[in-house]
Amino acid sequence: MEREQTELSCVLIPLNAGNLLLPNVCMAEILLWRRIKILKDAPDWCLGLLGWRGQAIPVVRFELLNKPGAEGGKTGRCIIVMNRASSNDGFAFYALAAEGLPRMVQLTNDDLSNEPGKRGPGEVMAVKLGTESAIIPNLDFIESNVRKLKF
């Protein structure tokens, strides 16, 4: 019996050293880079607060959260506003700094292959998508760290 292939709409988000791969329902909006208010005493992975739709949301540099000391600047090309995966407290959104504009991709199970290797705490899996590599991020890890911010 042949199984039916289901496609998942995803987005490939360019970072300094690679890509993140997320279902597109995780994204609320893509913004060109804009001024971010620096948060005093924030960890280096939190670039500051972005004013968005009447609220202040933290902007995260994934590379620095996943691997402290990794390469990652204080600016980027665009900001990806993210819907929270779990909404049991406080903020409903946060943002990720990206080095390029995200691309939509349609995926099936057959499109991905697992890439072995050491993972950071912010990574669920490293995958190969055609000729490109991507990280599937651990959204619970990102959101638990964002929840600890004081702003």
Summary of the structure (lengths in Angstrom):
residues: 151
radius of gyration: 15.6
end to end distance: 55.1
largest distance: 59.5
contacts: 417
relative contact order: 0.25
helix: 13%
strand: 44%
